[in-house]
Amino acid sequence: MNNKHWIGNIGVQVVIAMFLGAAVGWWLGKDASMFAPLGTIFIHLIKMLVIPLVLVAIISGAASLGDTPSAGKIGLGTFGFFIVTSGIAVAMALALGNLFEPGKGVDFTAHSMTDLMEVTKEQGDLPGVMDTFIGMIPTNVFESLTGGNILQILVFSIFFGIALTKVKGDGAKPILGALNAITEAMVWMINCVMLVAPIGVFGLMADSVGTFGFEALEVVFKLFIVFVGAILIYGFIFFPLVVQLFSKVSAARFISAMKKPQVMALSTASSMATLPVNMETCEQELKVSKATASFVLPLGATINMSGNAIYYGLVAMFFAQMYNIDLSLAAYAAIIFTSTLGAIGQAGVPGPSFLVVAVLLAAKIPIDGLPLLFALDRVFDMIRTSLNITGDAACALVMDNFCPEEAKS
C-alpha cells in the first residue's frame, strides 16, 4: 500500500467519487437520478455479502471465545460499552443543544411540506422490553436469514458458536475449519466488490444531492453545524481518548487507521455495509484478534448507535427550542433513556429516522416539523453512521485489551 501512488488508494478514490457525485447532482438536479442504479448495484453487492459474513463471523467468534474465561467478560463488556457511550453521546448532544440553541428563531411555516411524508405517532411506537427480547429469538433461523433479521441471526450465531465449543473430542474441528475457509472466501469477494466502490459512491451521491439539493439545509443549517461539531468531538476526541486509555493502540494510530471505514460509512450510510471494511481494518491494521473482531463488530453494527443518539438528542433540543418548550429534568431523562435504549429495539422500527419520533413523544415535543429533516435524512445518516462504526472499532480494541492470550487467534 505504501508503494502505491495515492490515486490508487481506494479511500482516496471514494472521496473523489463523493465530491464528483455531489457536483454532478448539483449540476443536473433531479436528472442526476439516472446515476442511481450505479449506487443501487453497489449496495446490493454489499448486502449480498453482509448476511453470510455476519453469520459466519459471529459463529466463528463465539466459538473462539466460548470455551475461554473471557467469553462472558467480553459479552457483558461489549453491551456495557455501547450503552454507556451512547448515553454519554446523547447527554453531550443535549449540552451542546442548550449551549448553541440551534432551534431558536427557526420558522417552518414558510416552507411547504406537501411533498414530504406525513409523520404519525404510531411511527414512534417502540416495542416493549419483553417484546424486544422475544423478537430477538428466531422461530425459524432460515426465515431470519432470508428476511435479513440481524438481531435474530446474532442470537442464533452466538448460541451455535458456543455450542460448537461443547462438542466432545475433535468433532467440531471440521466445522470450524470450514468456517475459517468461508471467511477467507468472503474476504476475497469483499475485496472484489470494493473495486467498484468509487463508481457506486458516485451514483449514490449524485442521486442524493440531485434529489434534495442543498437548499433544504438552509432552514436547519445551525442544527447541521452543531451536529457535525458533536460528531467530530466524539469521533476524533472522545473515542480516540478511550482507545488511548483503555487499549494498547495510540489515539493517533486509531484515527489514521479508521479513515477507510469512515469514508465507506460516510458514502453508504450503512453500518452493515461498512462491516466488512471495518473488520478488515481492525484485524489487519489495528491488530484486533479475529475472535474479538468477529464477535464485537457485527454486534456493534446492529445495536451501537452513538451517532444516532447524538442526532436524536440534538433534534429534540432543536424542536423544543423552535416551539419555545422548556424541558423539565424528566423530559431530559426521557430523551436520554429513549435515545440510548431505543437503538437495541431498532429492528422493530420502520427505519432509523422514525426512532426520533419516539424520542420527541417521550419528551412531549411536537412532531409536526419532522418531515423536513426526513428529506435530509441521507445527509445526516451518512455522518452519524461514520461515528457509529468508529465506536464499534473502539469497543473491539478495548475488549481485545481485556481478552486473555488464550482467547486470541
N, C-alpha and C positions, 0 to 999 in steps of 0.2 A: 504493500500500500504506500509506503514511504517513497518508493522509487517511481511511482506513477505520477504523471502530471496532474495538477489539481483538477483539471477539467474531466479527468477520468474518475474522480471521486463521485460515487452515486449520491451522496448527500449534497454536494455542490450542484449536481445536475438537477436534483429535485427542487432546490431553492431557485435555480434559474427558471425551471419549468413553472414554479408558482408565480413568479413575477411576470413571465411571459403570458401565462394564462390570465392573470389579473388584468394585464394591459389589453389583451385581445377581448376579454369580456367587457371591459370599459368602452373599447372602441366599437364593437359590434352590437353591444346591448343584448336584447333578447335573442338576436340571431346567433349569438355565441352558443346557444343550446345545441347547435349542430355538432359541437365537440363533446357533448355529454356522453355519448356511447363509449368514448375512449376511457373516461373515468369509470363508467359502469363496468366495462370489461375488466379493468384493473381491480376494482373492488370485488367482483365476482371471483377472480382468480385467487385473491387473498382469502376470501370467505371459504372457498373450496378447500383450502388447506387448514383453516383455523380449527374446525371441529375435530378432525382426526388428530391434529397436533396436540390439542388440549387433552383429548382422551389418552393418548399415548404418553404424553409428558407427565400428566398427573399420576397415572398408574405407575410409571417408572419412578417418579419422585417419591411417591408414597411407599413403594416397595423398598426403595433405598433407605428411607428414613424409618419405616415402620418397625424394623427389628432393632432399633437403637434407642438408647435412653433419651435422645434429643427429639424424638418424634413429637411427643406431647408438648414439649417446650417450644418447638418451632411453630406448631399449630396454634397454640394459645398466644404466643408472642406475635404471630402474624396478624391475627384478629385484633389483638390489643393495639398493635402499631397503627393499623388502619383506622380504628375507632378514635384513638387519641389524636392522631394527626389531622383527621377530618374535623374533629371537634375544635382543635386549635385553629384550623383554617377558617371555619365559619365565624369563630369569635374574632379573629383578626379582621375578617371582612366587615363585621358589624362595627368594629372600632374605626376602620377606615371610612365606612359609610357615614358615621357620626362626625368624623373629622372633616371630610371634604364635601359632604352633603350634595351628592350628585343629582338628587331629585328636586332640589329647591328651584322654584321658578319654572319648572317644566310644564308646558301646556299641551296636552294631547288632543284637545278639541279641534285644533286647526289641521289635524292630519286625518285624512279619510282612511277608514279601515274596512271598507266594503269588500275589498278583495282578499281580506285576511280571514283566517279561520276563527270560528266562534269558540270561546272558552266557556266551559261549564264546570260547575262544582264537582260533578261526577268524575271529571277527568283528573281531579286531585285526590280521588279516593285511593288510599294505600291499603294493602292487605294488613290484617292484624298480625300480631306477633306469632300466634299459633298458626294462622293461615300461611304465613311466610315459611315457617318450619315445615308444615305439612306439604306445601308446594315445592319444597326443595327435594322431597323424596320421590323418585320416579316410580310409577307403577309399571312402566314399560320402557326399559332403557333404550330400546331401538327406536321407539317413538320420540324419546328425548333427543336422540342423535339426529333423526331426520327433521325434527322440529327446531333444532338448534337451541334447546333449553340448557344454557351453560351451567346454571346452578345445579340442575339435576345431574348433568354429566359429571360435574365436580364431585358431588356426593358419591355417586356410584364408583367413580375412578379412585377416589381416596379409599373407599371401603374395599374395593377389589385389590388395590395395590397393597394394602396392609394384609389382606387375606393371603396374598402370594407369599408373604414372609412366614406364614404359619404352616405352609405345606412342608411336610416332613421329607428329609433327605434332599436329593437334588431334583425333585420333581418339577420345581418351578423354574429351574435354570434355563431350559429351552424357551420358555415363555419370555423370561427376562432378556435372553439373548435376541429373541425375535423383536421385542420392543425396542431394544437399542438399535437394531438394524433398520427398523421402520423409522426411528427418529432420524438416523443419518440420511435415509432416503428423502424424508420430509425436508430436511435442511437443504439438500441439493435442489429439490423442487422450489423451495422458497427463494434460493439464490437465483434461479432461472426467472421467477416471476419478478424479482426486484430489478432485473434488467429493463423491464418495460415500465418501471415506476415513474420515471420522468414524464413519459407520454400520458400515463393515467392521471398524474397530478395536474398536468397542463389542462386536460379535459375537465377535471373537477373544478379547478379554479376559474376557468373561462365560463363555465356554465353558472357557477355560483355568483360571480361578480356580474355577469350579463343579466342574470335573472333579478337580482336585488339591487345592484348598483351600490354606490357609496352614499347616495342621498339619504337613505334610511338611517344612516349613522348620525346625521346631524342632530336629531332630536334627543338622542341618547349618548351624545358624544362624551359628556362628562362621566357618565356611568362607564362607558367603554374605557376611558383613560384610567379611571380608578381601578377597574377590573384588571386591566393589563398590568398596572403597577403592583397590585396584590399578587398576581400570578408570578411576576418577576421576583418579588420579595421571597415568596415561598419556594419557587423553583431554583433560584440562584443564591439564596442566603440560608433559608431555613433547612431545606433538605440537605444541601452540601454540609452545613454545620452539623446536622445529625450524623451524617456519614463520617465526618471528620472525628467526631467524639465517640461514636459507638461502633466503628468498623476499623479495618486495617488499611482502608483506602483514603487517600487525601481528598479534600474538597476539590482541589484544582483538577486532579485526575478524573474525579467523578463528573465534573462539569464538562470536561473535554470529551470524555467517552460517550456522554449522553446526547451529544449533538445529533448523531444519526437517527436514533429512535425518536427524538423530539421533533425533528424535521418530518419524519414519517407520520407521527401522530398529528402534527400540525396540518399536514396535507390530506390525510384520510379522515380525520376527526373520529377515529375509532381505536379504542384501546385494544380490542381483539385483533383488528387488522395489523396493529403495530406489534403484537405479541411476539411473532417470530423474530423480528429485528431486535426487540428488547432482550429476548432470551440469548440471541447470538452475542449481543454487546456485553451482557452481564457475564456470560460464561467465558468468552474469548478475551475481552479487553479488561474486564474488572475482576476476572478470575473467581467468580462465584461458583461454588461446586454445582455440578449438574443436578444433584439430588435436591438441593435447596432451590435453585432457579426453577426447576421443573415443578416444584410444589408451590412456591410463593408467587411467581409471576402470573400463571393462569388464574390463580385465586384473586390476585390483585386486580387483574384486568376485568374481573367480574364485579367485585364489591368495593374496591378502593376508589373513591371519588372525591378526593380533596379539592380538585379543581372545580368540580360541580358544587361542592359545599361553599366555596368562596362565591361562586356565581349566585347561588340561592340566597346567601346572606346579603349580598350587595343589592340584589333585585328587591328583596324585602325592604331594605332601607330606602331604596330608590322610590318605591311606590308609597311607602309610609310618608316620606317627605313630600312627595308630589300631592298627596291628599291631606297634608298637614295633620297627620296622626302621630300623637305622642305615644310611643311604645312603652308599655309597662315592663317591669322585670319579668313578669310571667310571659309576656309576648316574646321577649328576647330568649327566654329559656325554651319556649315552644319552637322558635326558629332554629336554635342550635340543636335541639333534640330531633326535630323532623329532618333537618338537613343532614345530620350525621348518620342517623339510623335508617333513614328512608332509602338510602342507596342499597342497603342489603336486600330490601324487598323490591328493588327496582325492576326485577324481571317481570313482576306482575303489573307494571305500569305501562301504558301505551307507548311511551318514549321518554327519554331523559328529560326533555323540556317540560313534561307535564308534572314532574315531581315538584317544580317550583309552584304549581297551583296549590299543592298540599301544604307547602311551606307558608304561602300567603294566607291560606284559610286558617292554618293553625294559629297565626298571629292576628287573625281577624282584620286582614288588609284586603281591600277590594281587588278583584282580579280583572277588572274591565280593560285595563291598558295593556294586558299581556300580549295580545296578537301582534303588536308591532315588534316586540322582542322575538317572537317566534319567527317572524320574517327574517330576522338577523341571526337565527339560531346557529346557522352553519358557521358564521364568523366566530361567535362565542364558543361554540363546541370545539372548533379546531384548537383554540388557545387553551381551553380548560383540559382537553384530552392530553395535550403535551405535558401538563403538570401531573395529571393522573399517572401516566406511565413513569414519570420521574420518581414519584412516590413509591411505585411498585419496585423499581430498581433499588431505591434507598432501603426499603424494607428487606429485600433479598440480601443486600450487603450486611445489614445489621444482624439479621437472623443467621447468616453464614458465619459471622464472627462468634456467635454463641453456640455454633454447631461443633461437637467434638470431632476429632480426627477420624474416628471410625465411621462417621456418617458421610464423610466426603468421598466423592467418586469422580 
